[in-house]
Amino acid sequence: MKRRGKKILFKIFFPLFLISLLALIYFGLKLEPFLVKNIVVTTDYDPAENKELVKILENYRGQNIFLVNEKELVERLKSKDIKIKEVKVLREFPGKILVNIEKRQALAAISSGNNFFLVDKEGLVFGEEQQVSGIPVLSFGEANEQIGLQNIGIGSRIDERNKNVLVILDSLKGKEEVQSVTVMEGEIQMRLRGETLVLFSATSEVNTKINALQMILTRFRIEGRKPSKIDLKFEKPVVTF
């Protein structure tokens, strides 16, 4: 009888216990300390440029901080604007979400018609401007146009076969002022400030050539001389004055 009585009590009180527990969890999640009150965004990118981003972030205000899916928020933000390269989301108690948005940086500008398309170091075209300054202008010779431009537009990419030009520009960024780059069949022609022309192979490994170029430029700056052309396509650099 005692065992049977215990079973009856268990059947009565266990559902009540579960209901009470669920109610406690439900109302506990709505307690003020667990609700998102502040969303702090740190970035060099202005989210106000894209109202969809602001809307997405504001939708998380008032939600329970434990229920915020960080990975989902990152993907939602990145999918709304191609200019966004990386997003990091952190939860900070009580009730704060920290969002860091990293903007894509233009490595070069491709001239097309009256506009310029911005391309980053990954070869992704992510923006279009009427005027550009402070970055080199990238163009392609006729023989290489199809594999270089690929019907250029926002979201398109420079062909993998032209990755050398991206490696060169990224390596020299902040070190040498590159004014323009032209990719020809088998050759990369780069014009530096001061009108020095530098030639690279479009297909061979270029990292050692980049190091050689910087050593050559440093040496001649110390000597007070300015080369008119530096040809790095061969085993040994050919310098012309």
C-alpha positions as CSV (number, residue, x, y, z in Angstrom):
1,M,0.0,0.0,0.0
2,K,2.8,2.4,0.9
3,R,4.5,1.8,-2.5
4,R,1.2,2.3,-4.3
5,G,0.7,5.5,-2.4
6,K,4.1,6.8,-3.3
7,K,3.4,6.1,-7.0
8,I,0.1,8.1,-6.8
9,L,1.9,11.0,-5.1
10,F,4.6,10.9,-7.8
11,K,2.1,11.0,-10.6
12,I,0.4,14.0,-9.0
13,F,3.4,16.0,-7.9
14,F,5.8,15.3,-10.7
15,P,3.7,17.0,-13.4
16,L,3.2,19.9,-11.0
17,F,6.9,20.1,-10.5
18,L,7.6,20.2,-14.2
19,I,5.0,22.9,-14.8
20,S,6.5,24.9,-11.9
21,L,10.0,24.5,-13.3
22,L,9.0,25.5,-16.8
23,A,7.1,28.5,-15.4
24,L,10.2,29.5,-13.4
25,I,12.4,29.2,-16.5
26,Y,10.0,31.2,-18.6
27,F,9.6,34.0,-16.2
28,G,13.2,33.9,-15.2
29,L,14.3,34.5,-18.8
30,K,12.2,37.6,-18.8
31,L,13.9,39.1,-15.8
32,E,15.4,42.5,-16.4
33,P,19.1,41.6,-15.9
34,F,18.8,38.9,-18.7
35,L,17.3,41.2,-21.3
36,V,19.4,42.9,-24.0
37,K,19.3,46.6,-23.2
38,N,22.4,47.9,-25.0
39,I,23.9,47.0,-28.4
40,V,27.4,48.5,-28.8
41,V,28.9,48.6,-32.3
42,T,32.6,49.3,-32.9
43,T,33.6,49.7,-36.5
44,D,35.0,52.0,-39.1
45,Y,31.9,51.2,-41.1
46,D,28.7,53.2,-40.6
47,P,25.8,50.8,-40.1
48,A,23.5,53.8,-40.7
49,E,24.5,53.5,-44.4
50,N,22.4,50.3,-44.5
51,K,19.0,50.5,-42.7
52,E,18.7,46.7,-42.9
53,L,21.7,46.4,-40.5
54,V,20.2,48.8,-38.0
55,K,16.9,46.9,-38.2
56,I,18.6,43.5,-37.6
57,L,20.5,44.8,-34.5
58,E,17.5,46.6,-33.1
59,N,15.5,43.3,-33.3
60,Y,17.7,41.8,-30.6
61,R,17.0,44.6,-28.1
62,G,14.7,43.2,-25.4
63,Q,15.5,39.6,-26.2
64,N,17.0,37.3,-23.6
65,I,20.8,37.5,-23.8
66,F,21.1,33.7,-23.3
67,L,19.0,33.1,-26.4
68,V,21.0,35.3,-28.7
69,N,22.5,33.1,-31.4
70,E,25.9,34.7,-32.1
71,K,26.6,32.7,-35.2
72,E,23.2,33.5,-36.7
73,L,23.6,37.2,-36.0
74,V,27.0,37.2,-37.7
75,E,25.7,35.6,-40.8
76,R,22.6,37.8,-41.0
77,L,24.8,41.0,-40.8
78,K,27.3,39.8,-43.4
79,S,24.6,38.7,-45.8
80,K,23.1,42.2,-45.9
81,D,26.2,44.1,-47.1
82,I,29.1,42.9,-49.2
83,K,31.2,45.7,-47.8
84,I,31.4,43.8,-44.5
85,K,34.4,41.5,-44.2
86,E,34.2,40.2,-40.7
87,V,31.8,40.4,-37.7
88,K,32.5,39.4,-34.1
89,V,29.7,39.2,-31.5
90,L,30.2,39.0,-27.7
91,R,27.7,38.9,-24.9
92,E,28.5,41.0,-21.8
93,F,26.4,40.9,-18.7
94,P,24.2,42.4,-17.7
95,G,22.2,42.9,-20.9
96,K,24.8,44.1,-23.4
97,I,25.8,42.8,-26.8
98,L,29.2,43.9,-28.3
99,V,29.4,43.9,-32.1
100,N,32.6,44.5,-34.0
101,I,32.2,45.0,-37.8
102,E,35.3,45.0,-40.0
103,K,34.9,46.7,-43.3
104,R,36.5,45.5,-46.5
105,Q,39.5,47.7,-47.5
106,A,40.1,48.7,-51.1
107,L,43.4,47.4,-52.5
108,A,42.9,48.9,-55.9
109,A,40.3,50.4,-58.2
110,I,39.4,49.0,-61.6
111,S,38.4,51.7,-64.1
112,S,35.2,50.8,-66.1
113,G,33.5,53.4,-68.1
114,N,33.0,56.5,-66.0
115,N,33.2,54.7,-62.7
116,F,35.7,52.8,-60.6
117,F,35.1,49.4,-59.0
118,L,36.8,48.8,-55.7
119,V,38.6,45.4,-55.2
120,D,40.0,44.0,-51.9
121,K,43.0,41.8,-51.4
122,E,40.9,38.7,-51.9
123,G,40.1,39.9,-55.4
124,L,36.4,40.6,-54.5
125,V,34.8,43.6,-56.2
126,F,32.7,45.2,-53.3
127,G,32.1,48.8,-54.2
128,E,31.6,51.3,-57.0
129,E,32.7,55.0,-56.9
130,Q,32.8,57.8,-59.4
131,Q,36.2,59.0,-58.1
132,V,39.0,57.4,-56.2
133,S,42.2,58.6,-54.6
134,G,45.0,57.0,-52.5
135,I,44.8,53.6,-54.2
136,P,46.3,52.3,-57.5
137,V,44.2,52.1,-60.6
138,L,44.2,48.5,-62.0
139,S,43.7,47.8,-65.7
140,F,44.0,44.7,-68.0
141,G,45.4,44.4,-71.4
142,E,43.1,43.3,-74.2
143,A,44.6,39.8,-74.4
144,N,43.9,39.3,-70.7
145,E,40.7,41.2,-70.3
146,Q,38.3,38.2,-70.2
147,I,40.1,36.4,-67.4
148,G,40.8,39.6,-65.5
149,L,37.4,41.4,-65.5
150,Q,34.9,38.5,-65.7
151,N,32.0,40.8,-66.5
152,I,32.9,43.2,-63.7
153,G,30.3,44.2,-61.2
154,I,29.6,44.2,-57.5
155,G,30.2,40.6,-56.2
156,S,32.5,39.5,-59.1
157,R,36.1,38.4,-58.6
158,I,39.4,38.9,-60.3
159,D,40.4,35.6,-61.8
160,E,42.7,33.3,-59.7
161,R,45.2,33.4,-62.6
162,N,45.8,37.1,-61.8
163,K,46.4,36.6,-58.1
164,N,50.1,37.8,-58.4
165,V,48.9,41.4,-58.9
166,L,47.0,41.2,-55.6
167,V,50.0,39.7,-53.8
168,I,52.2,42.5,-55.0
169,L,49.8,45.3,-54.1
170,D,49.1,43.9,-50.7
171,S,52.8,43.5,-49.9
172,L,53.6,47.0,-51.0
173,K,50.6,48.7,-49.3
174,G,51.8,51.4,-46.9
175,K,55.4,50.9,-48.1
176,E,55.5,52.2,-51.7
177,E,53.1,54.5,-53.4
178,V,51.8,52.6,-56.4
179,Q,49.9,54.8,-58.9
180,S,48.7,52.3,-61.5
181,V,49.0,48.6,-62.5
182,T,48.4,47.1,-65.9
183,V,48.2,43.3,-66.3
184,M,49.3,42.2,-69.7
185,E,49.8,38.7,-71.2
186,G,52.5,37.2,-68.9
187,E,53.5,40.6,-67.5
188,I,52.5,43.0,-64.7
189,Q,53.5,46.6,-65.3
190,M,53.4,48.8,-62.2
191,R,54.0,52.5,-62.1
192,L,55.3,54.0,-58.9
193,R,55.2,57.6,-57.7
194,G,58.0,59.4,-59.5
195,E,57.3,57.5,-62.7
196,T,59.5,54.4,-62.0
197,L,58.2,51.5,-64.1
198,V,58.4,48.1,-62.4
199,L,57.9,44.8,-64.4
200,F,56.9,41.5,-62.8
201,S,56.1,38.1,-64.3
202,A,52.3,37.5,-64.2
203,T,52.8,33.8,-63.6
204,S,56.0,33.2,-61.6
205,E,56.4,33.4,-57.8
206,V,56.7,37.1,-56.8
207,N,57.4,37.2,-53.1
208,T,61.2,37.1,-53.6
209,K,60.9,39.7,-56.4
210,I,58.9,42.0,-54.0
211,N,61.7,41.8,-51.4
212,A,64.3,42.5,-54.1
213,L,62.3,45.5,-55.3
214,Q,62.3,47.1,-51.8
215,M,66.0,46.5,-51.4
216,I,66.7,48.2,-54.8
217,L,64.5,51.2,-54.1
218,T,66.0,51.7,-50.6
219,R,69.5,51.5,-52.0
220,F,68.9,54.1,-54.7
221,R,67.1,56.4,-52.4
222,I,70.1,56.5,-50.2
223,E,72.3,57.1,-53.2
224,G,69.9,59.9,-54.4
225,R,69.2,58.2,-57.7
226,K,65.8,57.3,-59.3
227,P,65.5,54.4,-61.7
228,S,63.3,54.8,-64.7
229,K,62.6,51.1,-65.0
230,I,63.2,48.0,-62.8
231,D,62.6,44.7,-64.6
232,L,62.1,41.8,-62.2
233,K,61.0,39.2,-64.7
234,F,64.4,37.6,-64.9
235,E,66.6,35.8,-62.4
236,K,68.6,39.0,-61.8
237,P,66.9,42.4,-61.7
238,V,67.6,44.7,-64.6
239,V,67.7,48.4,-63.6
240,T,67.6,51.2,-66.1
241,F,68.1,55.0,-65.4
